[in-house]
Amino acid sequence: MAPRQSKKPKWIVERERAKRQGDDTLWLFGIHSVRDALLNPARNRHRLIVTKNAADRLGEAITASGMEPEIADARKFSAPIDPQSVHQGAALEVDPLDWGSVSEQCAPRGGAPLVLLLDRVSDPHNVGAVLRSAEVFGARAVIAPHRHSAPETGALAKTASGALERQPYLRIPNLASAMTSLREMGYTLIGLDGDGDEEIGPACVAAADRPLALILGSEGPGLRALTRETCDTIARIPAAGVFGSLNVSNAAAIALYAAKTSRG
């Protein structure tokens, strides 16, 4: 009897094989994500798969990286990623970035830095958008717990549109412990919630000359009880109407803007 043939589609077989071979790596995809990763000296890179068109668009970055790309047929893109991904003909296998510890990244060093903490925000698109805003407004780091938060993935990197390569994203064992460490470094901890005692603008002004940490929870559940208790104050974003709920990435952008403008 002839051996039974696998009925799995080729792309699933290739993805499973890649996962077995590289459990500690991830695939970035999309022109912006791949270009910035190629130009990031802190990235450990393994394989670059591109179509001819993408290779032309990424020519300078590929040359700068020193990598030898694998040219793929645009109709049969061979990278082990979800076939529904908008990869734009470019995929890069990399190691996750190591940004170091909270103390290394967030120590004030005589200044008044701004950091952002995310409490169980698991949607990679939300976290990617937060990283973009954090970079724009000069946050020292975005901090999230290992469990129940979005890991570094291709989808997150694509939404971040390159910010993942420049904006420290620290995933730590325990959020409350990290908040306590920040307080010991002199940070004021402001949690964001719709029923906060004061508005985010005045709360940031009151802490304008000190290191500041903004803490946001996931949509729906919001801040967990221990996270909320560890904050110094709970602030709200003022709403003009009865419906005052914002997507967490939008709330993060508004809070970061309030913090940035309060510091001149």
C-alpha positions in Angstrom: 0.0 0.0 0.0 1.4 3.4 -0.9 2.1 5.8 2.0 -0.7 8.1 2.8 -0.2 11.6 1.4 -0.5 14.6 3.6 -3.6 16.7 2.7 -2.3 19.8 4.4 -1.7 22.8 2.1 1.9 23.5 1.2 2.0 26.8 3.1 0.8 25.1 6.3 3.5 22.4 6.0 6.2 25.1 5.4 5.0 27.2 8.4 5.0 24.2 10.7 8.5 23.2 9.5 9.7 26.8 10.0 8.2 26.8 13.5 10.0 23.6 14.4 13.3 24.9 13.1 13.1 28.4 14.6 11.0 28.5 17.7 12.9 31.5 19.0 12.6 33.6 15.8 9.8 35.5 14.1 9.0 36.6 10.6 8.6 40.3 9.9 6.7 41.3 6.7 5.8 44.4 4.8 8.2 46.9 3.1 8.4 49.3 6.0 8.9 46.7 8.7 11.5 44.8 6.7 13.4 47.9 5.6 13.7 49.2 9.1 14.8 45.8 10.5 17.4 45.6 7.7 18.8 48.9 8.8 18.7 48.2 12.5 22.2 47.1 13.7 20.6 45.6 16.9 18.6 43.1 14.8 19.9 39.5 14.4 18.7 38.5 11.0 18.5 35.1 9.4 16.6 34.8 6.1 15.3 37.4 3.7 12.7 36.4 1.2 11.6 39.0 -1.4 10.0 39.2 -4.7 11.9 41.0 -7.5 9.8 44.1 -7.1 10.3 44.2 -3.3 14.1 43.6 -3.8 14.2 46.7 -6.0 12.3 48.8 -3.5 14.6 47.5 -0.7 17.8 47.7 -2.6 19.7 50.2 -0.4 18.6 48.5 2.8 19.5 45.0 1.5 23.0 46.3 0.5 23.5 48.0 3.9 22.5 44.8 5.7 24.9 42.6 3.8 22.2 39.9 3.4 21.8 37.7 0.4 18.0 37.7 -0.4 16.1 34.7 -1.6 14.0 35.8 -4.6 10.5 34.4 -4.6 7.8 34.1 -7.2 5.2 36.8 -6.4 2.4 34.2 -7.1 3.9 31.6 -4.7 5.5 33.6 -1.9 7.4 31.0 0.1 7.9 32.7 3.4 6.1 30.7 6.3 3.6 33.5 7.2 -0.1 33.6 7.1 -1.1 33.8 3.4 -3.6 36.5 4.3 -0.8 38.8 5.5 -0.2 41.9 3.5 3.5 41.1 3.0 4.1 43.3 0.0 6.6 40.7 -1.3 9.0 41.0 1.6 9.6 38.8 4.7 12.5 38.7 7.1 13.3 36.1 9.7 14.8 37.7 12.8 15.5 37.2 16.5 13.3 39.2 18.9 14.9 42.4 20.1 16.5 42.6 23.6 16.0 46.1 25.0 17.4 45.3 28.5 15.7 45.9 31.8 13.3 48.5 33.1 16.1 50.0 35.2 18.5 50.2 32.2 16.0 51.9 29.9 14.0 54.0 32.4 16.5 55.3 34.9 16.0 59.1 34.9 19.7 60.0 34.8 19.0 63.5 35.9 16.0 64.1 33.6 12.3 63.7 33.6 11.5 60.9 31.2 8.1 59.6 30.1 7.2 56.0 29.9 4.0 54.1 29.0 2.7 50.9 30.6 0.1 48.6 29.1 -2.0 46.4 31.4 -2.9 43.2 29.5 -3.3 44.8 26.0 -3.2 41.8 23.8 -4.1 43.0 20.4 -0.9 43.4 18.3 -2.5 46.1 16.2 -3.2 48.2 19.2 0.3 47.7 20.6 1.8 48.5 17.2 -0.1 51.8 17.1 0.9 52.6 20.7 4.6 52.1 19.8 4.2 54.6 16.9 2.7 57.2 19.2 5.3 56.5 21.9 8.1 57.2 19.4 6.4 60.4 18.1 6.0 61.8 21.6 9.4 60.7 22.9 8.5 58.0 25.4 11.6 56.3 26.9 9.9 52.8 26.8 6.6 51.0 26.4 6.3 48.3 29.1 3.9 45.3 29.3 3.7 42.0 31.1 4.8 38.8 29.5 1.4 37.2 30.0 -1.7 38.5 28.3 0.1 41.1 26.3 1.0 41.2 22.6 4.4 39.6 21.9 6.7 40.9 19.2 5.2 39.5 16.0 5.0 40.3 12.3 1.5 41.8 12.6 2.6 44.1 15.5 5.7 45.2 13.6 3.7 46.0 10.5 1.2 48.1 12.4 4.1 49.9 14.2 5.5 50.7 10.7 9.1 50.6 11.7 8.7 52.0 15.3 9.4 48.5 16.7 13.0 48.8 15.6 13.5 52.1 17.5 11.0 52.3 20.3 11.9 50.1 23.3 9.2 47.5 24.1 9.9 45.9 27.4 8.0 42.8 28.4 8.4 42.1 32.1 7.2 39.3 34.5 5.0 41.5 36.7 3.5 44.9 36.0 2.9 46.0 39.6 6.6 45.2 40.5 7.7 47.3 37.5 5.5 50.2 38.6 7.0 49.9 42.2 10.5 50.0 40.7 9.6 53.1 38.7 8.2 54.8 41.8 11.5 54.1 43.5 13.3 55.9 40.6 11.1 59.0 41.2 8.3 58.4 38.7 4.8 59.6 39.2 2.3 56.9 38.2 -0.9 58.1 36.5 -3.4 55.5 35.5 -6.0 56.2 32.8 -9.7 55.4 33.4 -13.0 56.9 32.4 -13.9 57.5 36.1 -10.7 59.2 37.1 -10.7 61.9 39.7 -9.1 64.5 37.5 -8.5 65.2 33.8 -5.3 64.0 32.2 -4.1 67.5 31.3 -3.9 68.9 34.8 -2.6 65.6 36.2 0.3 65.8 33.7 1.0 69.4 34.5 1.2 68.6 38.2 3.9 66.1 37.4 5.7 68.1 34.7 9.0 68.4 36.4 9.2 64.7 37.4 9.6 61.4 35.6 6.1 60.2 34.5 4.6 56.8 33.8 1.2 56.6 32.1 -0.6 53.3 32.7 -3.5 52.1 30.4 -5.6 49.0 30.6 -7.2 46.9 27.9 -10.5 47.9 26.4 -13.4 46.6 28.4 -11.8 45.4 31.6 -9.5 48.4 31.9 -6.9 48.5 34.7 -6.8 45.5 37.0 -7.4 46.1 40.7 -3.7 45.7 41.7 -2.5 47.9 38.9 -5.0 50.6 39.8 -4.1 50.4 43.5 -0.4 50.9 42.6 -1.0 54.1 40.7 -0.5 57.5 42.4 -3.6 58.9 40.8 -6.3 57.9 38.3 -7.0 60.4 35.5 -9.6 60.5 32.8 -9.6 61.8 29.2 -12.5 64.4 29.1 -15.4 63.5 26.7 -17.9 65.9 25.2 -20.7 63.3 25.1 -22.2 60.5 27.1 -20.2 57.9 25.2 -16.6 58.5 26.4 -14.8 55.2 25.5 -11.7 55.3 23.3 -9.6 52.6 21.7 -6.6 52.0 23.9 -4.2 53.2 21.1 -6.1 56.4 20.7 -6.2 57.0 24.4 -2.5 56.4 24.6 -1.8 59.0 21.9 -3.9 61.6 23.7 -2.3 60.9 27.1 1.2 61.0 25.6 0.4 64.3 23.9 -0.9 65.7 27.2 2.2 64.6 28.9 4.5 66.0 26.2 2.8 69.4 26.0 2.8 69.8 29.8 6.6 69.6 29.7 7.1 72.5 27.3 
